[in-house]
Amino acid sequence: MRKIKTIFDRNWETNRKVNAQLAVDFDFENATATEKLDGMNIRLTVRNHTVVRVEKRRNPNKVQKQQGISEPWYIDADEFGSADQWIFDAVRNTDFTTVPDGEWSAEALGKNIQGNPLNLSNNQVFIFSLPKWREKITLANVPTTFEALKAWLPQQKSRLGNNTGIEGIVWHHPNGEMVKIKVKDFE
């Protein structure tokens, strides 16, 4: 798993907010813009419409970063551990009958996860790596310039949330490349 690049340069010396300098060479014209969901990144292994493995994202710690490890990876979630109980609750509350066999990156969302920024009534999983599901959070006419995004993003409502704003945008290119921007990235 690779971190998704932010589309604008970030000011690392001060407030870590973005500036108007484009940081990526990305083909926005052929990419699909989707809502960036604010939850817990997980990966599910599905066999015969049944989840057989649940993993959660692990970021490198300070020592690992000093050793040159910069990209996150997945580790098995513990079904019986208190730290992962809401991930498994989200899995139990989600219908996987249309999900084909495979490993799917997803977001665990809901009332007990990340402060419930989407104001959901239960915990659930959204498989953003599954194109059919991703269609539910696809956005049209998304600007890509600094000033236009800065004005546009805070006005957007979530496609999954209950009368809430969006966390940001992720653009998905057919070649697999992705870039992002969050509302909080702007000053």
C-alpha positions as CSV (number, residue, x, y, z in Angstrom):
1,M,0.0,0.0,0.0
2,R,1.3,3.4,-0.9
3,K,0.2,6.7,0.6
4,I,-1.9,8.8,-1.7
5,K,-0.1,12.0,-2.7
6,T,-1.6,15.4,-1.9
7,I,-2.0,17.5,-5.1
8,F,-0.5,20.7,-3.8
9,D,2.9,21.3,-2.1
10,R,2.7,21.4,1.7
11,N,4.5,23.9,4.0
12,W,6.3,21.5,6.2
13,E,8.2,24.3,8.1
14,T,5.1,26.0,9.5
15,N,1.5,24.9,9.6
16,R,1.7,21.9,7.2
17,K,-1.1,23.5,5.1
18,V,-1.0,23.4,1.3
19,N,0.0,26.2,-1.0
20,A,-0.9,26.9,-4.6
21,Q,2.0,25.1,-6.1
22,L,0.9,21.9,-7.8
23,A,2.9,19.0,-6.3
24,V,2.0,16.2,-8.8
25,D,1.9,15.6,-12.5
26,F,-1.5,14.0,-12.7
27,D,-4.0,13.6,-15.5
28,F,-7.2,15.0,-13.9
29,E,-9.1,15.0,-17.2
30,N,-9.2,11.2,-17.4
31,A,-9.5,10.6,-13.6
32,T,-12.7,10.1,-11.5
33,A,-13.2,12.3,-8.5
34,T,-14.6,10.6,-5.4
35,E,-15.4,11.7,-1.9
36,K,-12.6,10.9,0.5
37,L,-14.2,9.1,3.4
38,D,-13.1,9.8,7.0
39,G,-12.9,6.5,8.8
40,M,-10.4,3.7,9.4
41,N,-8.6,2.2,6.5
42,I,-8.9,-1.6,6.3
43,R,-8.4,-4.4,3.8
44,L,-10.9,-7.3,3.5
45,T,-10.3,-10.7,2.0
46,V,-13.6,-12.0,0.6
47,R,-14.4,-15.6,-0.5
48,N,-17.8,-16.7,-1.7
49,H,-19.4,-13.4,-0.4
50,T,-17.9,-14.0,3.1
51,V,-15.2,-11.9,4.7
52,V,-12.4,-14.4,5.7
53,R,-9.7,-11.9,6.8
54,V,-9.8,-8.4,8.2
55,E,-6.6,-6.2,8.2
56,K,-6.1,-2.7,9.4
57,R,-3.6,0.0,8.2
58,R,-0.4,0.3,10.1
59,N,1.7,3.4,9.8
60,P,5.5,3.4,10.4
61,N,6.5,4.6,13.9
62,K,9.2,7.2,14.5
63,V,12.0,4.6,14.7
64,Q,10.8,2.9,11.5
65,K,10.7,6.3,9.7
66,Q,14.3,6.9,10.8
67,Q,15.2,3.5,9.2
68,G,13.7,4.8,5.9
69,I,10.3,3.0,6.1
70,S,7.8,5.6,5.0
71,E,4.9,3.7,3.5
72,P,2.1,2.1,5.5
73,W,1.1,-1.6,5.4
74,Y,-1.7,-3.8,6.7
75,I,-1.7,-6.1,9.7
76,D,-4.3,-8.5,10.9
77,A,-7.0,-7.0,13.0
78,D,-7.9,-8.9,16.2
79,E,-11.6,-10.0,16.3
80,F,-11.5,-10.4,20.0
81,G,-9.3,-7.4,20.9
82,S,-11.0,-4.3,22.2
83,A,-8.9,-2.0,19.9
84,D,-10.5,-3.7,16.8
85,Q,-14.0,-4.4,18.0
86,W,-15.7,-1.7,16.0
87,I,-14.0,-2.8,12.8
88,F,-15.5,-6.2,13.2
89,D,-18.9,-4.6,14.1
90,A,-18.7,-2.7,10.8
91,V,-17.9,-5.9,8.9
92,R,-20.9,-7.7,10.6
93,N,-23.2,-4.7,9.6
94,T,-22.3,-4.8,5.9
95,D,-23.8,-6.8,3.1
96,F,-21.1,-8.5,1.0
97,T,-23.4,-10.5,-1.3
98,T,-22.4,-8.5,-4.3
99,V,-18.7,-8.4,-3.5
100,P,-16.5,-10.7,-5.7
101,D,-13.7,-12.8,-4.3
102,G,-10.5,-10.8,-3.7
103,E,-8.7,-8.5,-1.4
104,W,-10.5,-5.1,-1.1
105,S,-9.3,-1.9,0.4
106,A,-12.1,-0.3,2.3
107,E,-13.0,2.2,5.0
108,A,-14.6,1.2,8.3
109,L,-17.1,4.0,9.2
110,G,-19.6,4.8,11.8
111,K,-20.7,5.8,15.3
112,N,-17.8,4.2,17.1
113,I,-15.0,5.0,14.5
114,Q,-12.9,8.2,14.3
115,G,-15.5,10.3,16.1
116,N,-18.2,9.5,13.5
117,P,-17.6,12.5,11.3
118,L,-20.3,11.3,8.9
119,N,-22.9,11.1,11.7
120,L,-23.9,7.5,10.9
121,S,-26.3,5.5,13.1
122,N,-24.2,2.3,13.0
123,N,-20.8,1.0,12.0
124,Q,-20.3,-0.2,8.4
125,V,-17.7,-0.8,5.7
126,F,-17.4,1.0,2.4
127,I,-15.3,-0.8,-0.2
128,F,-13.8,2.2,-2.1
129,S,-11.6,-0.1,-4.2
130,L,-14.6,-1.8,-5.7
131,P,-15.6,0.2,-8.8
132,K,-19.4,-0.5,-8.4
133,W,-19.3,0.8,-4.8
134,R,-17.1,3.7,-5.7
135,E,-19.8,5.0,-8.1
136,K,-21.8,5.9,-5.0
137,I,-19.3,8.5,-4.0
138,T,-18.3,9.8,-7.4
139,L,-18.4,13.6,-7.8
140,A,-18.9,15.6,-11.0
141,N,-17.5,18.9,-12.0
142,V,-14.8,19.0,-9.3
143,P,-12.4,21.9,-9.7
144,T,-8.7,21.2,-9.7
145,T,-7.1,24.7,-9.1
146,F,-6.0,25.9,-5.7
147,E,-8.4,28.8,-5.3
148,A,-11.4,26.9,-6.8
149,L,-10.9,23.9,-4.6
150,K,-10.4,26.0,-1.5
151,A,-13.8,27.6,-2.1
152,W,-15.6,24.5,-3.4
153,L,-14.6,21.8,-0.9
154,P,-16.1,23.3,2.3
155,Q,-19.5,23.6,0.6
156,Q,-19.8,19.9,-0.4
157,K,-22.1,17.5,1.4
158,S,-21.1,13.8,1.9
159,R,-22.8,11.2,-0.3
160,L,-22.8,8.7,2.7
161,G,-23.0,11.0,5.7
162,N,-26.1,12.3,7.3
163,N,-26.1,16.1,6.6
164,T,-22.3,16.3,6.9
165,G,-19.5,17.9,4.9
166,I,-16.9,15.9,3.1
167,E,-13.4,15.2,4.3
168,G,-11.9,15.7,0.8
169,I,-11.5,14.3,-2.7
170,V,-9.6,11.4,-4.1
171,W,-9.0,11.2,-7.8
172,H,-8.7,7.7,-9.3
173,H,-6.9,7.4,-12.7
174,P,-7.5,4.3,-14.8
175,N,-3.8,3.4,-14.5
176,G,-4.2,3.0,-10.8
177,E,-2.6,6.3,-9.7
178,M,-4.5,8.3,-7.1
179,V,-4.1,11.8,-5.7
180,K,-6.0,13.6,-2.9
181,I,-6.9,16.9,-1.2
182,K,-8.6,17.4,2.1
183,V,-10.7,20.3,3.4
184,K,-8.3,20.7,6.3
185,D,-5.3,21.0,4.0
186,F,-6.2,24.6,3.3
187,E,-5.5,27.5,5.7
